[in-house]
Amino acid sequence: MGYRPEDIADLLATTLADLPDQELEYALDHNEYFWTSMFEKNTISFDGGTSIQRKVSFDTSGNARYRTMFDTDEPKFGDSIQTIDVHWAILGTNASWDEFEIVQQMNSKKGYVNLVQTRKDKSIIDLADLIEETMIAAPASATDKSTPFTLPYYLRLLNSAGTINTTAGFNGTTVTYGNASTGTVIAGIDAATEDKWRNWCAPYTAINNAFLKAYRKACIKTKFRPPIILNTPLMKVRAQKMKAVAGTDTVLDLMELVDNKDDNHVSTKREALGGLLVADGDLVRINRVPIIPLDTLDSASYTPIYSFDMSYFKPVVHEGYWMKKTPPQSGGVRQHTAYTSFIDGAHNILVENVRKCGHVLHKTS
């Protein structure tokens, strides 16, 4: 029995659309697919436009003052509105089959389905690996528009001089790109001239009581709240979605610190000082924020601990163009026996308030 190319394409399309449950085991590269899960579960969809743009105001006019009766006013106009500009980062993956591979499997439904399932799964794993490894590194250069803005892009360790920060404060100014160049323009706004576009960063020497104080100070300093007399979207109730990630050894050091404090305080609930504890699932929490170990940060310079609030650190995907699946297509004249299925998407990270989006603690060497 022969099979026409269109028969192969139809069979592939039907199988991809309705694959039965399979028990396939894969040896994965990462112990935690944190970023992939975030883009699947916590995204905001935007449509249209060549990039994502938002307006942000940094300064007021300075007209407020205490006065006496019959004082004259001297109106002043001050406006510092700038544009946040976040490009769309396009990504994709694909899975291919040769016609003869499919023909060989025709007499075994299980074998055929396993063939399609395996190729499809591997392409998805490739995509997940790409996202995990991209999100913990800065873009290749200041002009790189092919990769997304990432965690170390927004939460920077370097000061305005381009050297590692040595004092706690809103000193995160400069990003180090993949090609070793540096820059201070973050999502279209220059942190060198706009100090309110700098993130909180603080050095630490070891996981100890001094670190806890520095971490808690960072949490306090980044929780800005607008005045209640201001009618602004910021006043809407926004559930805080704090996340924190660090290298494996750093998380283990935190767990050891918790264990020691737990021993000293004889806590029956495995809790120390009310805000530092080891919870079920082998996670350690500080100020009730779980610190998630990522093996992709195991070799990160300066041993950073990143904390970010997803109310402000927003994963965004393009509406109608995220995990877009294309039916199997023939390779044409040059690959006339090959069929390929594609998955495409566009995404990025949008931060509208760098001071509130999170903070990073790091070592200085």
C-alpha positions in Angstrom: 0.0 0.0 0.0 1.4 3.4 -1.0 1.0 6.8 0.7 0.7 10.1 -1.1 2.4 13.2 0.5 -1.0 14.6 1.3 -1.9 11.4 3.1 1.2 11.8 5.3 0.4 15.4 6.0 -3.2 14.6 7.0 -2.1 11.8 9.3 0.5 14.0 11.0 -2.0 16.8 11.5 -4.6 14.5 12.9 -2.2 12.8 15.3 -0.7 16.1 16.5 -4.2 17.4 17.3 -5.2 14.5 19.4 -2.2 12.6 20.9 -3.2 10.1 23.5 -1.5 10.1 26.9 1.9 8.6 26.8 4.3 7.5 29.5 7.5 9.0 28.2 10.5 9.9 30.4 13.0 12.6 29.6 16.3 13.5 31.2 16.0 17.3 31.6 18.7 19.9 31.7 17.2 22.0 34.5 15.8 21.0 38.0 13.3 23.9 37.8 11.5 25.3 34.8 10.6 28.5 36.6 10.4 31.0 33.8 8.6 28.7 31.4 5.9 28.1 34.0 5.7 31.9 34.6 5.1 32.6 31.0 2.5 29.9 30.8 0.6 30.8 34.0 1.2 34.5 34.9 1.2 36.4 31.6 -0.6 39.5 30.4 -1.6 39.5 26.8 -1.1 42.7 24.7 -2.0 43.1 21.0 -0.8 45.3 18.2 2.1 47.7 17.9 5.7 47.1 17.0 6.6 47.3 20.7 5.0 47.7 24.1 5.0 51.4 25.2 4.0 52.9 28.5 4.3 56.5 30.0 6.0 57.2 33.3 6.3 60.5 35.2 9.3 61.0 37.4 9.0 64.5 38.8 6.3 67.0 40.0 6.0 70.7 39.5 6.9 71.6 43.1 3.9 73.8 43.6 2.9 72.5 47.0 3.8 74.8 50.0 2.5 76.1 53.3 1.3 79.6 53.0 -0.2 82.6 54.9 -3.3 84.6 54.1 -3.2 86.6 50.9 0.0 85.1 49.7 0.4 85.3 46.0 0.9 82.1 44.0 3.7 81.7 41.5 2.5 78.8 39.3 5.3 76.6 38.0 5.1 74.0 35.3 7.2 70.9 35.6 6.8 67.7 33.6 9.1 64.8 33.3 7.2 62.2 31.4 9.2 59.5 29.5 8.3 56.5 27.5 9.0 52.9 28.5 9.7 51.0 25.3 9.8 47.2 25.4 10.3 45.3 22.1 8.7 42.0 21.2 11.1 39.1 21.4 10.1 36.4 18.9 10.9 32.8 19.5 10.0 29.5 18.0 10.7 25.8 17.8 9.8 23.0 15.4 9.6 19.2 15.0 10.3 17.3 11.8 9.6 13.9 10.4 10.7 12.2 7.2 8.1 10.5 5.1 9.9 7.2 5.3 10.0 7.2 9.1 6.3 7.6 9.1 5.7 4.8 6.5 7.9 2.5 8.6 5.6 3.0 11.6 2.3 2.6 9.8 1.7 -1.0 11.0 2.2 0.0 14.6 -0.2 2.7 15.9 1.7 2.8 19.2 5.0 3.2 17.5 3.8 5.9 15.2 2.2 7.9 18.0 5.3 7.6 20.1 7.4 8.8 17.2 5.2 12.0 16.8 5.0 12.5 20.6 8.7 12.2 21.1 9.6 14.7 18.4 7.0 17.1 19.6 8.1 16.9 23.2 11.8 17.4 22.3 10.9 20.6 20.5 9.0 21.9 23.5 11.8 21.0 25.8 14.2 22.9 23.6 12.0 25.9 23.8 11.7 25.6 27.6 15.5 25.3 27.9 16.0 28.4 25.8 13.6 30.5 28.0 15.2 29.3 31.2 18.7 30.1 30.1 17.8 33.4 28.5 16.0 34.9 31.4 18.9 34.8 33.8 21.3 36.5 31.4 21.4 40.1 30.1 20.7 40.6 26.4 23.8 40.3 24.1 24.1 44.1 23.6 22.3 47.4 24.0 20.9 47.0 20.5 19.9 43.4 20.9 16.2 43.3 19.9 16.0 39.5 19.3 16.0 38.4 23.0 13.8 39.6 25.9 14.6 42.0 28.7 15.6 39.8 31.6 16.0 39.6 35.3 19.6 41.0 35.5 18.6 43.6 32.9 16.0 45.2 35.2 17.6 44.3 38.6 21.2 45.5 38.2 24.3 45.1 40.4 26.4 47.9 39.0 26.3 51.6 40.0 26.5 54.6 37.7 30.3 54.2 37.4 29.8 50.8 36.0 31.4 49.0 38.9 29.9 46.6 41.4 27.6 48.3 44.0 29.1 48.5 47.5 26.4 50.3 49.5 22.7 49.6 50.0 20.3 51.8 48.1 18.8 52.6 44.7 22.1 52.3 43.1 21.3 49.7 40.4 22.1 51.8 37.3 24.3 49.9 34.8 23.7 46.6 33.1 26.5 44.3 31.7 25.5 42.9 28.4 26.5 39.5 27.0 29.3 41.0 24.9 30.8 42.6 28.0 29.7 46.1 27.1 27.7 48.2 29.6 24.8 50.6 29.4 22.4 52.6 31.5 19.4 52.9 29.1 16.9 50.5 30.4 13.7 50.0 28.3 14.2 53.3 26.6 14.9 55.4 29.8 18.4 56.3 31.0 19.0 55.4 34.6 22.1 57.6 34.7 20.0 60.7 34.5 16.7 59.4 36.0 17.6 58.2 39.6 14.0 57.0 40.0 14.7 54.4 37.3 17.3 52.7 39.4 16.6 49.5 41.3 17.5 48.7 45.0 20.6 46.6 45.3 22.6 45.8 48.4 25.8 43.9 49.1 26.2 41.0 51.5 29.2 39.0 52.6 27.6 35.8 53.9 24.2 34.3 54.8 23.9 35.5 58.4 22.0 37.9 60.6 23.5 40.9 58.7 22.1 39.4 55.5 18.6 39.1 57.0 18.7 42.8 58.0 19.8 43.8 54.5 17.1 41.7 52.9 14.4 43.1 55.2 15.5 46.6 54.6 15.3 46.0 50.8 11.7 44.8 51.2 10.8 47.9 53.3 12.5 50.4 50.9 10.8 49.0 47.8 7.2 49.1 49.0 6.2 52.5 47.9 2.6 53.5 48.6 0.9 56.5 47.0 -1.0 59.0 49.2 -4.6 58.1 49.7 -5.8 61.5 48.4 -4.4 60.6 45.0 -6.8 59.0 42.5 -4.6 56.7 40.5 -4.6 53.1 39.2 -1.8 52.5 41.8 -4.5 52.8 44.5 -6.4 49.8 43.2 -6.0 46.6 45.3 -3.2 44.7 43.7 -2.3 41.3 45.1 1.4 41.2 45.7 3.1 38.3 43.9 6.5 38.2 45.4 9.0 35.8 43.9 12.7 35.2 44.8 15.4 33.1 43.1 19.0 32.3 43.9 21.6 29.7 43.2 21.4 26.3 44.8 24.2 26.7 47.3 22.8 30.1 48.4 19.4 28.5 49.1 21.1 25.7 51.1 23.0 28.3 53.2 19.6 30.0 53.9 18.2 26.7 55.0 21.1 26.1 57.3 20.7 29.5 58.8 17.0 28.7 59.4 17.9 25.3 61.0 20.3 27.0 63.4 17.8 29.6 64.4 15.1 27.0 64.8 17.4 25.0 67.1 18.1 28.1 69.2 14.5 29.1 69.5 13.1 25.5 69.9 10.3 26.3 67.5 7.7 23.6 67.2 6.5 25.0 63.9 9.9 25.1 62.3 9.7 28.9 62.4 12.2 31.5 63.6 11.6 35.2 64.2 8.1 35.0 62.6 9.3 35.6 59.1 12.1 33.1 58.3 11.2 29.4 58.0 11.7 26.2 56.0 8.3 25.3 54.5 7.0 22.1 53.0 8.4 21.3 49.6 12.0 22.0 50.7 11.7 25.8 50.2 13.1 28.4 52.5 11.0 31.6 53.1 12.1 35.0 54.1 9.3 37.5 54.9 7.0 34.7 53.7 8.6 34.8 50.2 9.9 31.4 49.0 13.4 31.5 47.8 13.5 29.2 44.7 16.8 27.5 43.8 17.6 27.8 40.1 20.6 25.8 38.8 20.9 28.4 36.0 22.1 30.8 38.8 24.6 28.4 40.3 27.5 30.1 38.5 26.2 33.6 38.4 28.8 36.3 39.2 28.5 37.9 42.6 26.1 35.3 43.9 22.9 37.3 43.5 19.6 36.8 45.2 16.8 38.3 43.1 13.4 39.2 44.5 10.7 40.6 42.4 7.0 41.5 42.6 5.0 40.3 39.6 2.5 43.1 40.1 5.2 45.2 38.5 7.6 42.7 36.9 5.1 41.6 34.3 5.6 38.7 31.8 3.7 39.7 28.7 2.9 37.8 25.5 1.5 38.9 22.2 -2.2 38.2 22.0 -2.8 35.6 19.4 0.9 34.9 18.9 2.0 32.8 21.9 2.6 29.1 21.5 1.0 29.4 18.1 0.9 25.9 16.5 1.2 25.5 12.8 0.0 22.2 11.1 2.7 20.1 9.5 4.1 21.5 6.3 6.0 19.9 3.5 9.6 20.9 3.0 9.0 21.6 -0.6 11.3 20.7 -3.5 14.6 20.6 -1.5 13.0 18.5 1.3 10.2 16.8 -0.5 10.0 13.9 2.0 10.2 16.0 5.2 7.3 17.4 7.2 7.7 20.0 9.9 5.4 21.3 12.6 6.1 24.8 14.1 5.4 26.6 17.4 5.9 30.3 17.5 5.4 33.2 19.9 6.4 36.7 21.0 7.0 37.8 24.6 9.0 40.0 26.9 9.1 41.4 30.5 7.4 44.8 31.1 8.4 46.8 34.2 6.6 50.1 34.8 8.1 50.9 38.1 11.8 49.9 38.7 11.8 51.1 42.3 8.9 48.8 43.2 9.5 45.8 40.9 12.0 44.2 43.2 15.6 44.2 44.5 18.8 42.2 44.4 21.3 41.3 47.1 24.8 40.4 45.9 28.4 39.9 46.9 31.1 42.3 45.8 33.5 39.7 44.6 
